[in-house]
Amino acid sequence: MADNADIANELMERRLEGALASRLTPQVPVNDPWCEDCGDEIPAPRRQAAPWATTCIECQGIRERRGRHAR
């Protein structure tokens, strides 16, 4: 028979699993096929691999390089 500690532990495990599962999946996939920086179309393979992407590969690279130099 489970005691209060066992029940609390099981509840905490379920909540942790739910929180981790929600962090592993993107919350809001972006359906807009256009890059928000340059306005060009985001290639279909990129949209399939990263449906949350809001920039094309080139613009994302620029963003990342700027981020590294800002440090």
Phi, psi and omega in degrees: 000135183280138175263180183301323180295318178296317180296316179296320179296317179296319178297317179296319178297317179297316180295320178296316178299319178295318179295318179293319180297321180288334178283335183279340180251140178299141183285317184227099176294140181269131181259352182286120183277007186251137179295131181283348178267308185255343179087356177286163178288136175283126183303143181305318179300324178292319180295326178287319181286325182223080185297344179272356182297136179246000180227157174286172184297318181297312181293325177296320176299318178298315179301317182292320178295318177298320179296323179289323181285336182285343184286000000 
